Amino acid sequence: MAKKVVATLQKKGAKGVTKVIKMVKSPKTGAYIFKEKLVSTEKAKEELKNLK
């Protein structure tokens, strides 16, 4: 699945974009959920800190 996303982003000329995925534990159920977001490459580390 990841290969398809990367290939699709590169084909459209969006090489400066990174997909940030963070695993977060749900307070209600205790199960893990995934938060996904597309951000520019320069802001990727900053965005990981802000995703909750």
CYANA upper distance limits for C-alpha pairs under 8 A (distance plus 0.5 A):
  1 MET  CA      5 VAL  CA      7.18
  2 ALA  CA      6 VAL  CA      6.73
  3 LYS  CA      7 ALA  CA      6.50
  4 LYS  CA      8 THR  CA      6.51
  5 VAL  CA      9 LEU  CA      6.72
  6 VAL  CA     10 GLN  CA      6.71
  7 ALA  CA     11 LYS  CA      6.66
  8 THR  CA     12 LYS  CA      7.10
  9 LEU  CA     13 GLY  CA      7.25
  9 LEU  CA     14 ALA  CA      6.02
  9 LEU  CA     15 LYS  CA      7.31
  9 LEU  CA     17 VAL  CA      8.25
 10 GLN  CA     14 ALA  CA      6.24
 10 GLN  CA     15 LYS  CA      6.10
 16 GLY  CA     40 SER  CA      6.16
 16 GLY  CA     41 THR  CA      5.91
 17 VAL  CA     38 LEU  CA      7.06
 17 VAL  CA     39 VAL  CA      6.12
 17 VAL  CA     40 SER  CA      4.91
 17 VAL  CA     41 THR  CA      5.79
 18 THR  CA     38 LEU  CA      6.21
 18 THR  CA     39 VAL  CA      5.96
 18 THR  CA     40 SER  CA      6.32
 18 THR  CA     41 THR  CA      5.82
 18 THR  CA     44 ALA  CA      7.28
 19 LYS  CA     36 GLU  CA      7.42
 19 LYS  CA     37 LYS  CA      6.24
 19 LYS  CA     38 LEU  CA      4.98
 19 LYS  CA     39 VAL  CA      6.89
 20 VAL  CA     35 LYS  CA      8.50
 20 VAL  CA     36 GLU  CA      6.14
 20 VAL  CA     37 LYS  CA      5.78
 20 VAL  CA     38 LEU  CA      6.64
 20 VAL  CA     39 VAL  CA      7.63
 20 VAL  CA     44 ALA  CA      7.23
 20 VAL  CA     47 GLU  CA      8.21
 20 VAL  CA     48 LEU  CA      7.47
 21 ILE  CA     34 PHE  CA      7.01
 21 ILE  CA     35 LYS  CA      6.11
 21 ILE  CA     36 GLU  CA      5.03
 21 ILE  CA     37 LYS  CA      7.17
 22 LYS  CA     34 PHE  CA      6.14
 22 LYS  CA     35 LYS  CA      5.75
 22 LYS  CA     36 GLU  CA      7.14
 22 LYS  CA     48 LEU  CA      7.54
 22 LYS  CA     51 LEU  CA      7.80
 23 MET  CA     32 TYR  CA      6.87
 23 MET  CA     33 ILE  CA      6.26
 23 MET  CA     34 PHE  CA      5.12
 23 MET  CA     35 LYS  CA      6.94
 24 VAL  CA     32 TYR  CA      6.04
 24 VAL  CA     33 ILE  CA      5.91
 24 VAL  CA     34 PHE  CA      6.65
 24 VAL  CA     35 LYS  CA      7.79
 24 VAL  CA     52 LYS  CA      7.57
 25 LYS  CA     30 GLY  CA      6.35
 25 LYS  CA     31 ALA  CA      6.22
 25 LYS  CA     32 TYR  CA      4.84
 25 LYS  CA     33 ILE  CA      6.68
 26 SER  CA     30 GLY  CA      5.48
 26 SER  CA     31 ALA  CA      5.99
 26 SER  CA     32 TYR  CA      6.34
 26 SER  CA     33 ILE  CA      7.08
 35 LYS  CA     51 LEU  CA      7.80
 35 LYS  CA     52 LYS  CA      8.33
 39 VAL  CA     43 LYS  CA      7.04
 39 VAL  CA     44 ALA  CA      6.72
 39 VAL  CA     47 GLU  CA      8.19
 40 SER  CA     44 ALA  CA      6.95
 43 LYS  CA     47 GLU  CA      6.55
 44 ALA  CA     48 LEU  CA      6.88
 45 LYS  CA     49 LYS  CA      7.32
 46 GLU  CA     50 ASN  CA      7.16
 47 GLU  CA     51 LEU  CA      6.67
